[in-house]
Amino acid sequence: MNVIRIFCRRNLLRHARQNVLYSHCRLCSDQRQQSDKLLSQIQAKIKFSGPITVADYMNVALTNTEQGYYINKDVFGQKGDFTTSPEISQMFGELVAVWFVNEWMMAGSPDNVKLIELGPGRGTMADDMLRAFSKFPELTKSLSLHLVEISKKLSEMQEEKLSSNPSSMSSDIDSDSTPYYKQCVSKYGPNVYWYRDITDVPAGHTMIVAHEFFDALPIHKFQKTDRGWREVLVDIDPESNNDLRFVLAPTESAASKVILQVDSDDNRDHIEVSAKSGVIIKHLADRIDTNGGCGLVIDYGHNGEKEDTFRAFRNHDLHDVLIEPGSADLTADVDFSYLKKQCNDTVKTFGPVTQSSFLQNLGIAYRLKMLYDKADEKGKKDLLSSFHMLTDSEQMGERFKFLAILNNKCKHSPIGFDPLPVDS
């Protein structure tokens, strides 16, 4: 297959100009072997059928059943590759829970409530939310928690975090007889179930939260050329020691014909589209439309103006996306405008608003004071540090966004999505 070569280090060069340091730490021997094995599989596929899409590359690197980045290890926290908002402070999950409590009340406090979290990490946010929900006995009695998680390692960590009896953790259940592969009773009362696919979660009044989930879903990358839009592919560089490189498809690809939609006023030269995100958000919208409920999508992203955001993280630093696949987190900014378009008119959408605006509207300063007054000196310092990290514009406050999804029957605007009041 003839291809046109493009600069395969475009992302890295752009970030280098922003004085970002790169991680060149050496992998341990086991990790190196796993990465080399996965690279060999990718190379074999390319040699057999030609260059692969970026979406295919991401899918293999992140979710391969043996060597995939998310599958067999804990990737969060200081010892991992990145830190998420729920891991920074309990205030984050508590205020997200407050938002859902308000929506549940506005819906008439229904029974059979399914709280669904997509990609629940270590289970920290789910644990903080269930603890906050426990202050509302009627909701706790009606609630069950449903976690969509493909990683065996993370599902074990989630169960240990949430279970009322972590010393006797359950083994995986025969998925042929039940839609879930694991279950337990949480320490706060509600039952917890684990699934590998969102479509397996039973019907019921739905409350969905997806925190840093959509950014890890595979993307297709497209670049404008003098011959029209061409898809960016991953190929083997014949001039190197079988390293991977980016290339351009010589003609229109199936993806460029089907999923690429460019508005007449879009001046970008590079567009990223996550078709899988579109499928999932449509399913969530249909579920909320059919069963009632609401959802929050929380992620770093944009409203359709950004171009080249595909990057990798390892040990909290940027890493070359094509080097040592499976050893680093691959991610791209979420296009919230695309998610909203995929919802069509099935549901109402609000936002996105910044994390700072959402948390401050939900009363994070008040919650900080409550915790601060009861903390020791070290606790006070940690609370202030986490508050600033979550809300400062130079840290997570402006980078992360919240998108709300409500059933069309709702007549109200969700809390947290109004402009912050201006001091008089």
C-alpha positions as CSV (number, residue, x, y, z in Angstrom):
1,M,0.0,0.0,0.0
2,N,1.5,3.3,-1.1
3,V,1.5,5.9,1.6
4,I,2.5,9.5,2.0
5,R,4.8,10.0,5.0
6,I,4.0,12.7,7.6
7,F,5.9,13.8,10.6
8,C,5.3,11.1,13.2
9,R,6.6,13.2,16.1
10,R,4.2,16.1,15.5
11,N,2.6,15.9,18.9
12,L,5.9,15.7,20.7
13,L,7.5,18.5,18.9
14,R,4.6,20.8,19.6
15,H,4.6,19.9,23.3
16,A,8.4,20.3,23.5
17,R,8.0,23.9,22.4
18,Q,5.8,24.3,25.5
19,N,8.8,23.2,27.6
20,V,7.2,19.9,28.6
21,L,9.7,17.3,30.0
22,Y,9.5,13.8,28.5
23,S,9.8,10.5,30.4
24,H,12.6,8.3,29.2
25,C,12.6,6.1,32.3
26,R,13.6,2.5,31.7
27,L,11.0,-0.1,31.9
28,C,11.5,-3.1,34.2
29,S,12.3,-6.3,32.3
30,D,8.8,-7.7,32.6
31,Q,7.2,-4.5,31.3
32,R,9.8,-4.4,28.5
33,Q,9.0,-7.9,27.5
34,Q,5.2,-7.2,27.5
35,S,5.7,-4.1,25.4
36,D,8.0,-5.8,23.0
37,K,5.5,-8.6,22.6
38,L,2.6,-6.2,21.9
39,L,4.8,-4.3,19.4
40,S,5.5,-7.5,17.6
41,Q,1.8,-8.2,17.3
42,I,1.1,-4.8,15.9
43,Q,4.0,-5.1,13.4
44,A,2.7,-8.5,12.3
45,K,-0.7,-7.1,11.7
46,I,0.7,-4.2,9.6
47,K,2.9,-6.6,7.6
48,F,-0.1,-8.8,6.9
49,S,-2.8,-6.2,6.0
50,G,-1.1,-2.8,5.7
51,P,-1.1,0.3,7.9
52,I,-3.7,0.4,10.7
53,T,-5.9,3.2,11.9
54,V,-5.0,5.2,15.0
55,A,-8.2,3.8,16.6
56,D,-7.0,0.2,16.0
57,Y,-3.6,1.1,17.4
58,M,-5.1,2.6,20.6
59,N,-7.5,-0.3,21.1
60,V,-4.7,-2.8,21.0
61,A,-2.3,-0.8,23.1
62,L,-4.9,0.0,25.8
63,T,-7.1,-3.1,26.0
64,N,-5.2,-6.1,24.6
65,T,-6.2,-9.0,26.8
66,E,-2.7,-9.8,27.9
67,Q,-0.4,-6.7,27.3
68,G,-3.0,-3.9,27.2
69,Y,-2.1,-0.8,29.3
70,Y,-5.3,-0.9,31.4
71,I,-5.7,-4.6,31.8
72,N,-3.3,-5.9,34.4
73,K,-2.0,-3.1,36.5
74,D,-2.8,-0.1,38.7
75,V,-2.1,3.0,36.6
76,F,-3.3,5.7,39.0
77,G,-1.7,7.8,41.7
78,Q,1.8,8.9,42.4
79,K,3.2,5.4,41.6
80,G,1.2,5.2,38.4
81,D,1.1,7.5,35.3
82,F,-1.5,10.0,36.2
83,T,-3.7,11.2,39.1
84,T,-7.5,11.8,38.8
85,S,-9.7,14.3,40.7
86,P,-11.4,11.7,42.9
87,E,-8.0,10.5,44.1
88,I,-7.0,14.1,45.1
89,S,-9.9,14.7,47.5
90,Q,-13.1,13.2,48.8
91,M,-14.8,16.5,48.1
92,F,-14.9,15.7,44.4
93,G,-17.0,12.5,44.6
94,E,-19.1,14.0,47.4
95,L,-20.2,17.0,45.3
96,V,-20.8,14.8,42.3
97,A,-23.1,12.7,44.5
98,V,-24.9,15.9,45.7
99,W,-25.6,16.7,42.0
100,F,-27.2,13.2,41.5
101,V,-29.2,13.4,44.7
102,N,-30.7,16.7,43.5
103,E,-31.6,15.2,40.1
104,W,-33.1,12.1,41.8
105,M,-35.3,14.4,44.0
106,M,-36.3,16.5,41.0
107,A,-37.4,13.3,39.2
108,G,-39.7,12.5,42.1
109,S,-37.4,10.2,44.1
110,P,-38.0,7.1,41.9
111,D,-37.3,3.4,42.9
112,N,-35.0,0.9,41.2
113,V,-32.2,3.4,40.6
114,K,-29.2,2.2,38.7
115,L,-26.0,4.2,39.4
116,I,-23.7,3.4,36.5
117,E,-20.0,4.4,36.4
118,L,-18.0,3.9,33.2
119,G,-14.3,3.2,33.9
120,P,-14.4,3.5,37.7
121,G,-10.6,3.5,38.3
122,R,-9.8,2.3,41.8
123,G,-13.4,2.7,42.9
124,T,-12.6,5.9,44.9
125,M,-15.3,8.1,43.4
126,A,-17.9,5.4,43.7
127,D,-17.0,4.9,47.3
128,D,-17.2,8.6,48.1
129,M,-20.6,8.8,46.3
130,L,-22.1,5.9,48.2
131,R,-21.0,7.4,51.5
132,A,-22.7,10.7,50.5
133,F,-25.8,8.8,49.4
134,S,-26.0,7.0,52.8
135,K,-27.2,10.3,54.2
136,F,-30.4,9.7,52.2
137,P,-31.8,6.4,53.4
138,E,-34.6,6.3,50.8
139,L,-32.2,6.7,48.0
140,T,-29.8,4.1,49.4
141,K,-32.6,1.6,49.8
142,S,-33.6,2.1,46.1
143,L,-30.0,2.1,44.7
144,S,-27.7,-0.4,43.1
145,L,-24.2,0.3,41.7
146,H,-23.2,-0.9,38.3
147,L,-19.5,-0.6,37.3
148,V,-18.4,-1.1,33.6
149,E,-14.8,-2.3,33.9
150,I,-12.7,-4.4,31.5
151,S,-9.6,-4.6,33.7
152,K,-9.4,-7.6,36.1
153,K,-6.8,-5.9,38.2
154,L,-8.9,-2.7,38.6
155,S,-12.1,-4.6,39.3
156,E,-10.3,-6.4,42.1
157,M,-9.2,-3.0,43.5
158,Q,-12.7,-1.7,43.2
159,E,-14.2,-4.6,45.1
160,E,-11.6,-4.3,47.8
161,K,-12.5,-0.6,48.2
162,L,-16.3,-1.0,48.1
163,S,-17.1,-4.4,49.6
164,S,-18.6,-4.8,53.0
165,N,-16.4,-7.9,53.5
166,P,-13.2,-7.3,51.4
167,S,-11.5,-10.3,53.1
168,S,-13.7,-12.7,51.2
169,M,-13.7,-11.1,47.8
170,S,-15.8,-12.9,45.1
171,S,-14.4,-14.7,42.1
172,D,-15.7,-14.0,38.7
173,I,-19.1,-15.3,37.9
174,D,-20.0,-17.4,34.8
175,S,-21.1,-14.6,32.4
176,D,-23.2,-17.0,30.4
177,S,-25.7,-17.2,33.3
178,T,-25.7,-13.5,34.4
179,P,-25.1,-10.2,32.6
180,Y,-22.5,-9.3,35.2
181,Y,-19.2,-11.1,36.0
182,K,-18.8,-10.1,39.6
183,Q,-21.0,-8.8,42.5
184,C,-20.7,-7.8,46.1
185,V,-22.6,-5.9,48.8
186,S,-21.1,-2.5,49.5
187,K,-20.2,-1.3,53.0
188,Y,-23.0,1.3,52.6
189,G,-25.7,-1.2,51.7
190,P,-26.4,-1.1,47.9
191,N,-25.4,-4.1,45.8
192,V,-22.5,-3.7,43.4
193,Y,-22.3,-5.4,40.0
194,W,-19.5,-5.5,37.4
195,Y,-19.9,-5.6,33.6
196,R,-17.7,-5.5,30.6
197,D,-20.1,-3.6,28.4
198,I,-22.6,-0.9,29.2
199,T,-25.3,-2.6,27.1
200,D,-25.4,-5.5,29.7
201,V,-26.6,-3.2,32.6
202,P,-30.3,-3.9,33.3
203,A,-33.0,-1.3,32.8
204,G,-34.0,1.1,35.6
205,H,-34.0,4.7,36.5
206,T,-30.5,5.6,35.3
207,M,-27.8,7.9,36.9
208,I,-24.6,7.7,34.8
209,V,-21.2,9.1,35.6
210,A,-18.2,8.9,33.2
211,H,-15.1,10.5,34.7
212,E,-12.0,10.4,32.4
213,F,-13.6,7.6,30.4
214,F,-14.2,9.1,26.9
215,D,-10.6,10.5,26.6
216,A,-9.3,6.9,26.5
217,L,-11.6,5.7,23.8
218,P,-10.0,5.2,20.3
219,I,-9.9,8.0,17.9
220,H,-9.6,8.3,14.1
221,K,-7.2,11.1,13.0
222,F,-7.7,13.0,9.8
223,Q,-5.5,15.6,8.1
224,K,-6.4,18.1,5.4
225,T,-4.3,17.9,2.2
226,D,-4.4,19.5,-1.2
227,R,-6.3,16.4,-2.4
228,G,-8.9,16.6,0.4
229,W,-9.1,14.9,3.8
230,R,-6.9,11.9,4.4
231,E,-6.9,9.5,7.4
232,V,-3.7,9.3,9.5
233,L,-2.5,5.7,9.8
234,V,0.2,3.8,11.8
235,D,2.8,2.0,9.7
236,I,6.3,0.4,10.0
237,D,9.2,2.7,9.2
238,P,11.4,0.9,6.7
239,E,14.2,3.3,7.4
240,S,14.5,2.4,11.0
241,N,14.7,-0.7,13.2
242,N,11.0,-1.6,12.6
243,D,9.9,1.5,14.6
244,L,6.3,2.7,14.0
245,R,5.5,5.9,12.2
246,F,2.5,7.9,11.1
247,V,1.5,8.0,7.5
248,L,-1.4,9.4,5.4
249,A,-3.7,7.1,3.5
250,P,-3.3,7.8,-0.3
251,T,-7.1,7.9,-0.9
252,E,-10.2,8.3,1.1
253,S,-10.6,5.6,3.8
254,A,-13.8,4.0,5.0
255,A,-13.7,6.1,8.2
256,S,-13.1,9.4,6.3
257,K,-16.2,8.6,4.2
258,V,-18.5,7.5,7.1
259,I,-17.6,9.4,10.3
260,L,-15.7,12.5,9.2
261,Q,-18.1,15.5,9.0
262,V,-16.5,18.8,8.5
263,D,-18.6,22.0,8.8
264,S,-18.2,24.7,6.2
265,D,-16.8,27.1,8.8
266,D,-14.3,24.6,10.3
267,N,-10.8,26.0,9.6
268,R,-8.9,23.2,11.2
269,D,-6.3,21.2,9.3
270,H,-6.4,18.2,11.6
271,I,-9.5,16.6,13.1
272,E,-9.9,13.7,15.6
273,V,-13.1,11.7,15.8
274,S,-14.0,9.0,18.3
275,A,-16.6,6.8,16.6
276,K,-16.8,4.6,19.7
277,S,-17.5,7.6,21.9
278,G,-20.4,8.4,19.5
279,V,-21.8,4.9,19.8
280,I,-21.6,4.9,23.6
281,I,-23.1,8.4,24.1
282,K,-26.0,7.4,21.9
283,H,-26.6,4.4,24.0
284,L,-26.5,6.5,27.2
285,A,-28.9,9.0,25.7
286,D,-31.3,6.2,24.6
287,R,-31.2,4.7,28.1
288,I,-31.9,8.0,29.8
289,D,-34.7,8.7,27.3
290,T,-36.3,5.2,27.9
291,N,-35.8,4.7,31.6
292,G,-35.6,8.2,32.9
293,G,-32.6,9.7,34.7
294,C,-29.5,11.8,34.1
295,G,-25.8,11.7,33.5
296,L,-22.5,13.5,33.9
297,V,-19.6,13.3,31.5
298,I,-16.4,14.7,33.2
299,D,-13.2,15.0,31.2
300,Y,-10.7,17.3,29.7
301,G,-11.8,18.4,26.3
302,H,-13.0,21.2,23.9
303,N,-16.0,22.3,21.9
304,G,-14.8,21.3,18.4
305,E,-11.9,23.8,18.1
306,K,-8.8,21.8,18.9
307,E,-6.8,19.8,16.4
308,D,-3.9,17.5,17.3
309,T,-4.4,16.3,20.9
310,F,-3.4,12.7,20.7
311,R,-0.7,12.0,23.3
312,A,0.7,9.5,25.8
313,F,1.6,9.7,29.5
314,R,4.0,7.6,31.5
315,N,5.2,8.4,35.0
316,H,3.2,11.7,34.9
317,D,5.2,12.9,31.9
318,L,4.5,13.0,28.2
319,H,5.7,10.0,26.3
320,D,6.0,9.2,22.5
321,V,2.7,7.6,21.5
322,L,4.4,5.1,19.1
323,I,7.1,3.9,21.4
324,E,6.7,0.9,23.7
325,P,2.9,0.4,23.1
326,G,1.1,-0.8,26.2
327,S,3.5,0.9,28.6
328,A,1.8,4.3,28.6
329,D,-1.6,5.8,28.7
330,L,-2.9,6.9,25.3
331,T,-5.4,9.8,25.3
332,A,-7.0,12.6,23.3
333,D,-9.1,15.6,24.4
334,V,-12.8,14.9,24.3
335,D,-14.8,16.8,21.7
336,F,-17.9,17.7,23.7
337,S,-19.5,19.3,20.6
338,Y,-19.4,15.9,18.9
339,L,-20.9,14.1,21.9
340,K,-23.8,16.6,22.0
341,K,-24.4,16.1,18.3
342,Q,-24.6,12.4,18.7
343,C,-27.3,12.8,21.4
344,N,-29.4,14.5,18.8
345,D,-32.7,15.6,20.4
346,T,-33.1,12.3,22.4
347,V,-32.1,14.1,25.6
348,K,-31.3,17.6,26.9
349,T,-27.6,18.5,27.3
350,F,-26.1,21.3,29.3
351,G,-22.6,22.6,29.2
352,P,-19.8,21.9,29.1
353,V,-18.8,24.1,32.1
354,T,-15.4,24.1,33.7
355,Q,-14.7,21.9,36.7
356,S,-14.0,25.0,38.8
357,S,-17.4,26.5,38.0
358,F,-19.2,23.3,38.7
359,L,-17.5,22.5,42.0
360,Q,-17.9,26.1,43.3
361,N,-21.6,26.2,42.3
362,L,-22.0,22.9,44.2
363,G,-20.5,24.4,47.3
364,I,-16.9,23.1,47.5
365,A,-15.8,26.1,49.6
366,Y,-18.5,25.3,52.2
367,R,-17.5,21.6,52.2
368,L,-13.8,22.6,52.5
369,K,-14.6,24.6,55.6
370,M,-16.5,21.7,57.2
371,L,-13.5,19.4,56.7
372,Y,-10.9,22.0,57.5
373,D,-12.4,22.8,60.9
374,K,-12.1,19.1,62.0
375,A,-8.6,18.5,60.5
376,D,-5.2,18.5,62.1
377,E,-2.5,20.8,60.8
378,K,-1.3,18.3,58.1
379,G,-4.9,17.7,57.1
380,K,-5.6,21.4,56.8
381,K,-2.6,21.8,54.5
382,D,-3.6,18.8,52.4
383,L,-7.2,20.1,52.1
384,L,-6.1,23.5,50.9
385,S,-3.7,21.9,48.4
386,S,-6.4,19.6,47.0
387,F,-8.9,22.5,46.8
388,H,-6.5,24.6,44.8
389,M,-5.6,21.7,42.5
390,L,-9.3,20.9,41.8
391,T,-10.4,24.5,41.2
392,D,-7.4,26.7,40.1
393,S,-7.4,27.7,36.5
394,E,-3.7,26.9,36.2
395,Q,-4.3,23.3,37.4
396,M,-7.5,21.2,36.9
397,G,-10.1,24.0,37.3
398,E,-10.3,25.1,33.7
399,R,-8.8,22.1,32.0
400,F,-11.6,19.7,33.0
401,K,-15.2,20.1,31.9
402,F,-18.6,18.8,33.0
403,L,-21.4,17.9,30.5
404,A,-24.9,17.1,31.9
405,I,-27.5,14.9,30.2
406,L,-31.1,15.0,31.3
407,N,-34.3,13.3,30.2
408,N,-36.4,15.4,27.9
409,K,-39.3,15.4,30.4
410,C,-37.2,17.4,32.9
411,K,-38.4,21.0,33.1
412,H,-35.5,22.3,35.2
413,S,-31.9,23.3,34.6
414,P,-29.3,21.2,36.5
415,I,-27.5,22.7,39.4
416,G,-23.8,23.5,38.7
417,F,-24.4,24.7,35.1
418,D,-25.2,28.3,35.8
419,P,-22.6,31.1,35.6
420,L,-20.8,31.7,38.9
421,P,-22.3,34.7,40.8
422,V,-20.3,37.9,40.4
423,D,-19.2,39.5,43.7
424,S,-20.9,42.8,44.2
